[in-house]
Amino acid sequence: MDTSSLIDTRAGVRSGKPCFVGTRITVYDVLEYLASGMSSEEIVDDFPELTEQHIRAALAFAAIRERRLVAPA
């Protein structure tokens, strides 16, 4: 999944953390909500500017970042 159309990093917005385009909601916020037990539907209900596609993009973003961390140099 190409996350670049849904996630970007902007200096001065949420300390440069990756956010969903057009929002101040960070990828990490969504990942923490999921980890705490919230469902995708609950997150989308609480943040109507997000869609199920945003939730999937957050998971893909985390998976890509994890692969980079464990990849041999």
N, C-alpha and C positions, 0 to 999 in steps of 0.2 A: 504494500500500500504506500503510495506517495503521500506523505503527510504535509508537504510544503504548501499546498493550497489551503490547508486548515490550521497550520501551526506556524507561528513565526516568533522571532525574538527581536524586541525593540529596546534600544537603550533608553533608560528612563521610565520604562513601563514594568512595574513589578520587579524591579532590580535586575532587569535583563533576562528574567526567566522565560522559558518558552510559553507563550500564550496562544489561545485560539484567536485566529484572525478576527479583528473587529471587536474584540472583548479584552477585558483585563483578567479573565479567568485563566489560571495557569494549568498546564498539563498535570503538574504535581498535585494541584487541588483535586482534580478529577481522580487521579490515581489513589490519593488518600481516601477520598469518599468511597471508591470501590473497595479498597482494602478494609475500610471500617464496616463494610457490609451493605452499603447502599446499592441498590440495583441501578442499572442504566436508566430505567424508566423514572426512578425517583430523582436521579440527578437531572434528567431532562425536565421533569416537572418543576424542580427547584430553580433551574436556570434555563428558561425558555429560549434563550438565544443559542443554546446547544441542541444538537440532534444526536441520534444514535450513531451517526457517522463520526461525530466528534469524539464520542466515547471510544469507538473502534480505533480512531486515529491516535488517541492517548495511549492505548494499549500497544499499538504498532510502534509508536515513538519509544516507549519504554523497552520494547523487545529489541529494536534497532540499537538503542543506546547500550543495552546489556550485551549484545553481541560484540559491540566495539570494545567494551571493557574486558571481555574474556578472549578476544582475538589475539593470537601471538603477534608480537611486534616484528 
